[in-house]
Amino acid sequence: MSLIIAGERSGVGKTTVTLALLATLKHRCLAVQSFKVGPDYIDPMFHHYVTGKPCRNLDPVLTSESYVKQCFSRHIQGVEFALVEGVMGLFDGVKVTGDWGLGTGEENKFFASTAHIAQLLDLPVLLVIDCSRLSGSVAAIAKGYCTFDPRIKIAGLILNRVGSDRHLELLKDALLPLNLPILGVLRREDDIAIPDRHLGLIPTEELPQMDAVIDKLAHLGETCFNWEKLLPMLKTPELKLKKTQSPVSSLQSPVRIAIAQDKAFNFYYQDNLDLLKQLGAELVFWSPLNDTTLPKDVQGFYFGGGFPEVFAQELTENISIREAVKKAILSGTPTYAECGGLMYLCEEIIDFSGNSYPMLGILPTTAEMGRRLTLGYRQATALQDSPILPSDVTVWGHEFHRSSLSKTPTKPLFKLKGFSANLVSEEGWNSHKIHASYIHLHFGSHPEIPTRFLQQCR
């Protein structure tokens, strides 16, 4: 059957519940595949750390409804258990109409929400409720979610942040008339905390205490969930994998792509990396932070997002790498840079404290950190040819950053539109065979993107 872990709103503990379930299954030596609704990079890192398997993003805006179903079906093959972590509150999505070219063309007020994915995949929902500031009102919340959309089946509840036995008794008494299974009760756990910062949780690579946290979560999972009822629900459904036309490499020999992978650059969709390999790329992982020389015979660079602003001093101090990368890019090595990768290509990064750190100096602009969060889906239309897109092609991407650039390009790469009527802008840099933008792209429904990039790199 499998389940989707949903919250009644953001911040109720979905990720803690999901990691506790995954950690318990892993400690029982059971093979489990996890998924994450939406464009997030960091929660999937935690899933991957726990399960040992790359987590897959399910996002019908960045990809498509058909790709979401295909991705889920493909990656549950050969594993016994699977679960999906939702995004925000159960019904929090975006309103789309036929004008956007998403979905069936009919109006959908909850597109890309957890409920939308539950409906697409025909999966029941395990609803997490933060009970820290309520007792009897829990029944009204639970009933509202159960009846709001009859297409969504609520399989049961997880009561999180329960304060005491008396508190739990009040919650159970209130829920009793609903005949809704309580499949887990988590007390307030102050000693299980994953630190966060300006873009969410701190990635696993920066947390030396992660193994201890996972052990605690596994213990929590063993003692707080009703496994007799939950385990059968988490078993993967028997879905036949539909035959689809897989992208085929037209390359006569592998193309070596240098993937920046360290604490500063680690925002990558696994599907993107898989597609590159499938199309004939040889992925060479390296570190702009720690390496002193570039990998040999590199034919292209891929700089994902991450936190270059947090590690700006270390990036600056690695002079030999900065000079080598700059020389390679200015010599014509095709380069794809997203968000944090874009920042690395700038003249400098100014951090939250106002400190300035020189970067590659390829783009004539400065990336400065600020309080304002730029966040949301973007419909991006290419205004010119780039290493990954021809002019006039439109794709969907996602922005998520607190930096801004001091100068904008005279010939922007993209025209951007958001779901908000007044959100129209232009951004992105294209020079020296560079595609550098704040927009994160998922290649899943667009294999022509990595195909074009690899052709440029030959």
C-alpha positions in Angstrom: 0.0 0.0 0.0 2.6 2.6 1.1 1.8 5.8 2.9 2.2 9.6 2.6 3.3 11.3 5.8 1.4 14.6 5.9 1.1 17.5 8.3 -1.8 19.6 9.2 0.6 22.5 8.6 4.3 23.2 8.3 6.4 22.6 11.4 4.3 19.8 13.0 7.2 17.3 12.8 6.7 15.5 9.5 10.4 15.1 9.0 11.0 13.8 12.5 8.2 11.2 12.1 9.4 10.3 8.6 13.0 9.8 9.8 11.9 7.8 12.8 10.0 5.5 10.6 12.8 5.1 8.1 15.4 4.6 10.8 13.4 1.9 12.4 12.9 0.1 9.2 16.6 0.3 8.4 17.6 -0.9 11.9 15.3 -3.9 11.2 17.4 -4.5 8.0 14.4 -3.9 5.8 14.8 -2.3 2.3 12.9 0.9 2.1 12.6 3.6 -0.6 11.7 7.1 0.3 10.2 10.0 -1.6 9.8 13.7 -0.9 6.9 15.8 -2.3 8.1 19.1 -3.7 11.4 20.7 -4.8 13.3 20.4 -1.5 16.9 19.2 -1.4 17.7 19.0 2.3 15.1 16.6 3.6 16.0 14.1 0.9 19.6 14.2 2.1 18.4 13.0 5.5 16.3 10.3 3.9 19.4 9.1 2.0 21.6 9.2 5.0 19.2 6.9 6.9 18.2 4.5 4.2 21.3 4.4 2.1 19.2 4.9 -1.0 18.8 8.2 -2.8 15.4 9.8 -2.1 13.4 10.8 -5.1 11.5 14.1 -5.4 7.9 14.0 -6.6 7.1 17.4 -8.0 4.5 17.8 -10.8 5.4 21.4 -11.5 9.1 20.8 -12.0 8.3 17.6 -13.9 4.8 16.4 -14.7 2.0 14.4 -13.2 2.9 11.4 -15.5 6.6 11.7 -14.4 5.6 11.6 -10.7 3.7 8.4 -11.3 6.4 6.9 -13.4 9.1 7.9 -10.9 7.2 6.3 -8.0 6.5 3.1 -9.9 10.1 2.7 -11.1 11.8 3.2 -7.7 9.6 0.9 -5.6 10.5 -2.0 -7.8 12.6 -4.5 -5.8 12.0 -3.0 -2.4 9.5 -4.2 0.2 8.6 -0.9 1.9 8.2 2.7 0.7 7.0 6.0 2.2 6.5 9.5 1.0 7.2 12.6 3.1 4.8 15.4 2.2 5.3 19.2 2.0 3.9 21.9 4.2 0.3 21.2 5.2 -1.7 18.5 3.4 -3.6 20.8 1.1 -0.9 23.5 0.6 -0.2 23.7 -3.1 -0.5 26.2 -6.0 -3.6 27.2 -7.9 -3.2 26.4 -11.6 -5.4 26.8 -14.6 -5.1 25.7 -18.2 -3.1 28.8 -19.0 -0.1 27.4 -17.2 0.2 24.2 -19.2 0.3 22.0 -16.1 -1.7 18.9 -15.3 -4.9 18.2 -17.2 -5.7 21.8 -18.0 -8.5 22.0 -15.5 -8.3 24.3 -12.5 -6.7 22.8 -9.5 -6.3 24.9 -6.3 -4.1 22.3 -4.6 -1.7 21.5 -7.4 1.7 20.0 -6.3 0.3 19.7 -2.7 0.7 16.5 -0.6 -3.0 15.8 -1.2 -2.4 16.1 -5.0 0.4 13.5 -4.9 -1.7 11.2 -2.7 -4.5 11.4 -5.2 -2.1 10.8 -8.2 -0.5 7.8 -6.6 -3.7 6.5 -4.9 -2.0 6.4 -1.5 -3.5 6.8 2.0 -2.3 9.6 4.3 -0.8 9.4 7.7 -1.6 12.7 9.3 0.8 14.3 11.8 -0.8 16.7 14.3 1.2 19.0 16.6 -0.7 18.5 19.9 1.6 20.8 22.0 -1.0 23.6 22.4 -4.4 21.8 22.2 -6.4 19.0 23.7 -10.1 18.6 22.7 -9.7 20.7 19.6 -7.6 17.9 18.0 -10.9 16.2 17.0 -12.1 19.2 15.0 -8.7 19.3 13.2 -8.8 15.6 12.4 -12.4 15.6 11.3 -11.8 18.6 9.1 -8.9 17.0 7.3 -10.8 13.7 6.9 -13.9 15.3 5.3 -12.4 18.3 3.4 -11.7 16.2 0.2 -13.4 12.8 0.0 -10.8 11.6 -2.6 -8.1 11.7 0.2 -8.1 8.8 2.6 -6.7 9.4 6.0 -5.3 6.1 7.2 -4.6 7.3 10.7 -3.0 9.9 13.0 0.4 10.6 14.6 0.0 12.7 17.7 3.2 14.7 18.1 4.6 16.7 21.0 2.3 15.1 23.6 3.1 16.6 27.0 2.0 14.0 29.5 -0.2 10.9 30.2 -3.1 13.2 31.2 -2.6 15.2 28.0 -2.7 12.0 25.9 -5.9 10.8 27.7 -7.6 14.1 26.8 -6.5 13.7 23.1 -7.7 10.1 22.9 -11.1 11.0 24.5 -11.7 13.8 22.0 -10.7 11.5 19.0 -12.7 8.5 20.1 -16.0 9.4 18.3 -14.1 9.7 15.0 -13.0 6.1 15.0 -9.7 7.1 13.4 -6.7 5.0 14.3 -3.9 6.6 16.3 -0.9 4.9 14.9 1.8 6.8 16.8 2.3 9.0 19.8 5.5 11.1 20.2 6.3 12.9 23.4 8.1 16.2 23.5 11.7 15.2 22.6 14.0 18.1 23.3 17.1 15.9 22.9 16.3 14.9 19.3 16.8 18.2 17.4 18.3 18.8 14.0 19.7 22.3 13.8 18.6 24.7 11.1 19.6 28.0 9.5 18.5 30.5 6.9 17.4 27.9 4.2 16.1 25.2 6.5 17.8 22.2 8.1 21.5 22.0 8.1 22.6 19.3 5.6 23.8 16.0 6.9 27.4 16.4 5.8 27.8 19.2 8.4 26.4 17.2 11.3 29.0 14.9 12.9 26.3 13.9 15.4 24.0 12.4 12.8 24.6 8.8 13.6 23.7 9.4 17.3 20.5 11.3 16.2 19.5 8.4 13.9 20.0 5.9 16.7 17.7 8.0 18.9 15.1 8.2 16.1 15.2 4.5 15.6 14.7 3.9 19.3 11.9 6.5 19.2 10.3 4.7 16.2 10.4 1.3 17.9 8.6 2.6 21.0 6.2 5.2 19.7 4.5 3.6 16.6 1.9 0.9 16.3 4.0 -1.3 14.1 1.5 -4.1 14.0 -0.8 -1.8 12.0 1.8 0.4 10.3 4.1 -2.2 8.8 1.5 -3.7 6.4 0.5 -0.2 5.4 4.1 0.6 4.4 4.5 -2.4 2.1 5.0 -1.3 -1.5 2.0 -1.7 -3.8 2.3 -4.1 -6.7 2.6 -1.7 -9.6 3.6 -2.9 -13.1 6.3 -0.7 -14.5 5.0 0.8 -17.7 7.3 0.6 -20.7 8.5 4.1 -21.5 10.9 5.5 -24.1 14.2 5.9 -22.2 16.6 8.5 -23.4 19.5 7.0 -25.4 23.0 8.3 -25.6 24.2 9.5 -29.0 27.7 10.0 -27.7 30.5 7.9 -29.2 32.5 8.1 -25.9 31.8 9.2 -22.3 31.8 12.9 -21.6 33.6 13.7 -18.3 31.4 16.1 -16.2 32.9 17.6 -13.0 30.2 17.7 -10.3 31.0 20.0 -7.4 30.1 18.0 -4.3 31.0 19.1 -0.8 29.6 21.1 2.1 29.3 24.2 -0.1 27.7 22.6 -3.1 25.3 19.7 -2.6 21.9 20.6 -4.0 21.4 18.0 -6.7 18.3 16.0 -7.8 19.4 12.4 -8.1 17.3 12.0 -11.2 19.4 14.7 -12.9 22.6 12.8 -12.1 21.0 9.5 -13.2 19.9 11.1 -16.5 23.4 12.5 -17.2 24.9 9.0 -16.7 22.2 7.4 -18.8 23.0 9.8 -21.6 26.7 9.0 -21.6 28.2 11.2 -19.0 31.0 10.1 -16.7 30.3 12.0 -13.5 33.5 13.0 -11.7 32.8 14.3 -8.1 35.2 16.9 -6.7 35.4 19.6 -4.1 35.9 23.3 -4.7 36.5 23.5 -0.9 39.1 20.8 -0.4 40.7 19.7 -3.7 43.9 21.4 -4.8 43.7 20.4 -8.4 40.9 19.9 -10.9 40.0 16.4 -12.1 41.8 15.4 -15.3 40.3 15.8 -18.7 37.1 17.6 -17.6 34.8 18.5 -20.5 32.0 20.2 -18.5 31.2 21.7 -15.1 28.0 21.3 -13.1 27.8 23.5 -10.0 24.6 22.8 -8.0 23.2 25.0 -5.2 24.2 24.8 -1.6 25.8 27.1 0.9 28.8 28.9 -0.6 28.1 31.9 1.7 28.6 29.7 4.8 32.0 28.4 3.4 33.0 31.6 1.6 36.3 32.0 3.4 37.4 28.5 2.7 36.4 28.9 -1.0 38.3 32.1 -1.2 41.4 30.6 0.4 41.5 27.7 -2.1 43.3 30.0 -4.6 44.7 27.2 -6.8 41.3 25.8 -7.5 39.7 29.2 -8.1 42.4 30.0 -10.7 42.1 26.6 -12.3 38.3 26.7 -12.6 38.3 30.2 -13.9 40.9 29.4 -16.5 39.0 26.3 -17.6 35.7 28.1 -17.9 37.2 31.1 -19.7 38.9 28.7 -22.1 35.4 27.5 -23.1 34.5 24.5 -20.9 30.7 24.4 -20.9 29.4 25.2 -17.4 25.9 24.8 -15.8 25.6 26.7 -12.5 22.5 26.9 -10.3 22.0 29.3 -7.4 25.0 28.6 -5.1 26.9 27.7 -8.3 26.0 31.1 -9.8 27.2 32.8 -6.6 30.6 31.0 -6.9 31.0 32.4 -10.4 30.5 36.0 -9.2 33.3 38.5 -8.4 32.6 38.1 -4.6 30.2 37.0 -2.0 29.2 39.3 0.8 27.9 37.3 3.8 25.3 38.2 6.4 27.9 40.0 8.5 29.0 42.2 5.6 32.3 40.4 5.1 33.4 40.2 1.5 35.1 37.1 -0.1 36.5 37.0 -3.6 35.1 34.2 -5.8 35.9 33.2 -9.4 35.3 36.7 -10.9 33.8 35.4 -14.1 30.4 37.1 -13.8 30.7 40.9 -13.3 28.5 41.1 -10.3 28.5 40.5 -6.5 26.2 38.1 -4.6 25.1 39.7 -1.3 23.3 37.9 1.5 20.2 39.5 2.9 17.1 38.8 5.0 14.6 38.7 2.1 13.8 35.2 1.0 13.1 34.7 -2.7 11.0 31.5 -2.9 8.7 29.9 -5.4 8.1 28.2 -8.7 9.0 30.0 -11.9 8.0 29.6 -15.5 11.3 30.3 -17.2 11.5 31.2 -20.9 15.0 31.2 -22.5 15.7 34.6 -24.1 18.8 33.3 -25.9 20.6 30.0 -26.6 22.6 28.6 -23.7 24.6 25.4 -23.1 21.4 23.7 -21.8 18.5 25.4 -23.6 17.8 26.9 -27.0 16.1 30.3 -27.3 12.3 30.5 -26.7 12.0 27.2 -24.9 9.9 27.4 -21.7 10.6 25.2 -18.6 9.5 25.2 -15.0 12.0 25.8 -12.2 12.2 26.8 -8.6 13.9 29.6 -6.7 15.0 29.5 -3.0 17.7 31.9 -1.9 18.5 34.9 0.4 21.1 36.5 -1.8 20.8 39.1 -4.5 23.1 40.3 -7.2 24.5 43.8 -7.3 24.3 44.0 -11.1 21.9 42.3 -13.6 23.1 41.1 -17.0 22.6 43.4 -20.0 21.2 40.4 -21.9 19.4 38.2 -19.4 19.1 34.4 -19.9 15.5 34.0 -18.7 12.2 35.7 -18.6 10.5 34.5 -15.4 6.9 34.4 -14.4 5.5 33.3 -11.1 2.0 32.1 -10.1 1.5 35.6 -8.6 0.2 37.9 -11.4 2.7 40.6 -10.7 5.8 38.4 -10.5 7.6 38.9 -13.8 11.3 39.4 -14.0 14.4 38.7 -16.0 17.6 37.0 -14.8 20.5 34.6 -15.6 23.9 34.9 -17.2 25.1 33.4 -20.5 28.7 33.9 -21.6 31.8 31.8 -22.2 29.5 28.8 -22.6 28.0 29.4 -19.2 24.4 28.9 -18.1 24.2 30.5 -14.6 20.9 31.2 -13.0 19.1 31.2 -9.6 16.6 28.8 -11.1 16.9 25.1 -10.1 15.8 22.7 -12.8 14.7 19.1 -12.6 15.6 17.2 -15.8 13.0 14.4 -15.3 10.5 15.5 -18.0 13.1 17.3 -20.0 15.9 14.9 -21.1 16.7 17.3 -23.9 18.4 19.6 -21.2 21.1 17.1 -20.3 21.3 15.9 -23.9 22.1 19.4 -25.1 24.5 20.0 -22.3 26.5 16.9 -23.1 26.5 17.7 -26.8 28.0 21.1 -25.9 30.7 19.4 -23.8 31.9 17.0 -26.5 
